[in-house]
């Protein structure tokens, strides 16, 4: 039922999403047009923080941990699909959208970690501060993109990211978080993910898929998801 719902959503909004994409600003320095994803993900994150009144409930560190858990969960969901057959371009749409869910959360993680690295807290994650944050973490060209990774590679890379954080409340950490290294590991993860997505669709249509999923996520908030 869930798979059929996602397929119906794609058929209903694919052309609309392409039209939206065609009207959005592009940059030659941003080969995969990830500025669109970062912009929309930031807006969605702020919308959820405001609607759920999370500014007074969570710290930015807790939000970072929760985002990593969400990425882990989405990787597991992606890995549940059978890998006995080679994915067919534009056919395995439900599997592709599991990757879009991962993209949703890894971009959010990149935003949160950068914000934390410059001393911002959760109450600073507002529309007013959007440019201050996003202008410093884009563009990403990924000329040295990693070839043919899989969900196992994503899990390993996520472990590398987690290893840079002070997430064990029972442990005393003797060194500060190396934010440049942490952000680099997030970039590597995004490179891997983009490359897997291109097994399913052409590069520009990764963003089309994200636009559809972003629309669905906003609708979920309106419907009390």
Phi and psi in degrees as a GROMACS rama.xvg file:
@    title "Ramachandran Plot"
@    xaxis  label "Phi"
@    yaxis  label "Psi"
@TYPE xy
-64.0949  -40.7208  UNK-2
-62.4644  -43.843  UNK-3
-64.776  -37.0214  UNK-4
-62.062  -42.0696  UNK-5
-66.1404  -41.3855  UNK-6
-62.2591  -43.3003  UNK-7
-62.5437  -39.1857  UNK-8
-62.1532  -41.9546  UNK-9
-63.3515  -48.7758  UNK-10
-61.8468  -34.1216  UNK-11
-73.8767  -34.7961  UNK-12
-119.057  0.906984  UNK-13
-59.1687  -49.55  UNK-14
-65.945  -37.9463  UNK-15
-63.6967  -41.6124  UNK-16
-65.4791  -37.4461  UNK-17
-64.0958  -38.3004  UNK-18
-65.5209  -43.004  UNK-19
-61.0178  -45.3869  UNK-20
-60.5911  -40.8843  UNK-21
-65.0417  -23.8037  UNK-22
-92.8256  -9.01541  UNK-23
-85.19  149.036  UNK-24
-64.7879  139.204  UNK-25
-117.989  162.574  UNK-26
-140.47  136.898  UNK-27
-65.7047  -19.554  UNK-28
-84.8942  -4.97025  UNK-29
-124.193  79.0944  UNK-30
-54.9245  -39.0916  UNK-31
-100.171  9.8382  UNK-32
55.8591  37.1162  UNK-33
-70.7589  -14.9246  UNK-34
-57.4111  -33.0276  UNK-35
-66.0295  -43.309  UNK-36
-64.3796  -46.0834  UNK-37
-62.9994  -42.2302  UNK-38
-62.0674  -49.6485  UNK-39
-70.3311  -35.8371  UNK-40
-68.1812  -39.2115  UNK-41
-61.2327  -45.8763  UNK-42
-61.3388  -41.2256  UNK-43
-65.6574  -42.999  UNK-44
-60.2393  -45.0332  UNK-45
-65.2461  -39.6396  UNK-46
-60.4351  -42.891  UNK-47
-68.2115  -43.1065  UNK-48
-58.5495  -41.1623  UNK-49
-74.2374  -48.0791  UNK-50
-64.7534  -37.5928  UNK-51
-90.8586  -0.18344  UNK-52
52.7114  48.2772  UNK-53
-86.4936  -9.33176  UNK-54
-60.2359  -29.5905  UNK-55
-100.348  -0.0190366  UNK-56
-103.848  -40.982  UNK-57
-113.888  156.304  UNK-58
-96.6078  167.856  UNK-59
-66.0416  -31.6939  UNK-60
-64.0198  -41.5576  UNK-61
-66.6943  -36.6174  UNK-62
-66.7546  -37.851  UNK-63
-62.0779  -47.0119  UNK-64
-61.6718  -44.0475  UNK-65
-63.444  -35.6486  UNK-66
-67.4727  -40.1233  UNK-67
-63.6111  -41.2113  UNK-68
-61.1967  -39.0472  UNK-69
-65.366  -40.0692  UNK-70
-62.2925  -44.4432  UNK-71
-59.1375  -43.3892  UNK-72
-63.7645  -41.515  UNK-73
-68.7856  -36.019  UNK-74
-62.5462  -41.8582  UNK-75
-62.4141  -40.39  UNK-76
-64.8903  -39.6946  UNK-77
-63.5052  -39.993  UNK-78
-70.9943  -15.4735  UNK-79
-72.2808  -17.6921  UNK-80
-72.6322  145.867  UNK-81
-66.2713  133.963  UNK-82
-106.352  16.1398  UNK-83
-73.903  -23.9471  UNK-84
-115.874  146.223  UNK-85
-69.4576  130.033  UNK-86
-57.3635  144.517  UNK-87
-99.9403  133.7  UNK-88
-56.823  123.902  UNK-89
64.7802  14.9609  UNK-90
-108.62  -43.1646  UNK-91
-87.4393  65.1333  UNK-92
-70.8066  -36.4124  UNK-93
-65.2347  -40.2838  UNK-94
-64.5716  -40.3924  UNK-95
-58.7948  -41.1072  UNK-96
-73.1479  -17.512  UNK-97
-65.4469  -37.409  UNK-98
-67.9418  -36.332  UNK-99
-64.1434  -36.124  UNK-100
-62.2179  -39.535  UNK-101
-65.2633  -42.0374  UNK-102
-59.1739  -43.3136  UNK-103
-51.0142  -48.4832  UNK-104
-81.8939  -32.8891  UNK-105
-71.5606  -33.0324  UNK-106
-67.8943  -41.0732  UNK-107
-60.799  -40.9327  UNK-108
-62.0526  -43.1305  UNK-109
-58.6788  -44.3073  UNK-110
-61.8273  -47.5141  UNK-111
-64.8104  -44.3791  UNK-112
-65.8425  -41.5585  UNK-113
-63.8429  -43.8846  UNK-114
-57.9953  -44.0893  UNK-115
-62.6277  -38.7092  UNK-116
-65.9933  -24.9876  UNK-117
-101.517  14.761  UNK-118
87.1749  14.7914  UNK-119
-87.3159  149.626  UNK-120
-109.492  -176.449  UNK-121
-63.9851  -33.1614  UNK-122
-71.9175  -12.2365  UNK-123
-87.4353  -7.25304  UNK-124
-82.4076  79.3824  UNK-125
-128.091  165.868  UNK-126
-60.6045  -34.3924  UNK-127
-57.8267  -35.6825  UNK-128
-94.9846  5.90635  UNK-129
-58.8471  -50.0739  UNK-130
-62.89  -39.1743  UNK-131
-57.6974  -35.5657  UNK-132
-87.2869  -51.7728  UNK-133
-69.7679  -33.5103  UNK-134
-63.6017  -18.3954  UNK-135
-97.195  -10.2476  UNK-136
-117.145  12.6895  UNK-137
-130.455  158.59  UNK-138
-86.3652  174.624  UNK-139
-131.825  110.761  UNK-140
-91.1932  -29.7759  UNK-141
57.8574  45.5328  UNK-142
-63.3272  -28.1342  UNK-143
-99.7202  42.7528  UNK-144
-59.1431  139.999  UNK-145
-76.5885  132.897  UNK-146
-88.364  136.226  UNK-147
46.343  52.3819  UNK-148
-78.2677  173.181  UNK-149
-137.459  -173.408  UNK-150
-64.5102  -27.8335  UNK-151
-65.083  -41.5629  UNK-152
-61.9497  -39.3968  UNK-153
-63.7415  -42.1002  UNK-154
-63.3326  -42.4407  UNK-155
-64.0591  -43.6548  UNK-156
-66.8941  -35.3694  UNK-157
-63.9776  -34.9772  UNK-158
-64.3444  -35.9548  UNK-159
-62.978  -41.1032  UNK-160
-64.2244  -48.442  UNK-161
-61.5209  -35.323  UNK-162
-64.5214  -17.4301  UNK-163
-90.2407  -5.41199  UNK-164
-104.483  154.229  UNK-165
-90.2361  74.8014  UNK-166
-101.991  -10.8968  UNK-167
-90.0241  106.612  UNK-168
-69.1236  -15.6541  UNK-169
-92.6932  0.386881  UNK-170
-114.412  142.431  UNK-171
-94.1252  119.614  UNK-172
-93.0231  132.482  UNK-173
-97.1737  -0.00378708  UNK-174
-137.117  153.917  UNK-175
-71.6932  156.45  UNK-176
-65.7315  131.439  UNK-177
-86.6559  88.838  UNK-178
-64.4042  -40.5345  UNK-179
-58.1448  -40.6847  UNK-180
-67.5548  -41.3023  UNK-181
-62.4326  -46.5699  UNK-182
-65.3784  -34.7556  UNK-183
-64.7217  -40.8191  UNK-184
-65.8483  -33.8155  UNK-185
-66.1692  -41.3872  UNK-186
-60.1373  -41.8863  UNK-187
-61.6292  -41.7309  UNK-188
-59.85  -45.1732  UNK-189
-63.0643  -39.1239  UNK-190
-58.4952  -47.0373  UNK-191
-59.5361  -45.3074  UNK-192
-64.7781  -44.9571  UNK-193
-59.2768  -39.6567  UNK-194
-66.8127  -38.3646  UNK-195
-66.0852  -41.1424  UNK-196
-57.4261  -34.01  UNK-197
-74.367  -4.81281  UNK-198
-74.1846  -26.2755  UNK-199
-100.712  -36.271  UNK-200
-144.526  167.399  UNK-201
-74.9563  157.006  UNK-202
-49.0835  -49.1062  UNK-203
-62.5162  -29.3222  UNK-204
-78.2689  -9.72296  UNK-205
-61.3643  -43.2433  UNK-206
-69.6683  -35.9451  UNK-207
-58.6281  -45.8111  UNK-208
-61.0124  -41.1554  UNK-209
-64.4075  -42.1614  UNK-210
-59.0142  -42.8869  UNK-211
-62.439  -45.9125  UNK-212
-67.4173  -37.3026  UNK-213
-62.8149  -40.9397  UNK-214
-60.4503  -45.8435  UNK-215
-61.3998  -39.7664  UNK-216
-66.0921  -37.8901  UNK-217
-65.5862  -39.7519  UNK-218
-63.5045  -36.9732  UNK-219
-61.2739  -40.1982  UNK-220
-66.0889  -37.6746  UNK-221
-66.9693  -29.1771  UNK-222
-96.0332  10.8564  UNK-223
73.1356  34.1739  UNK-224
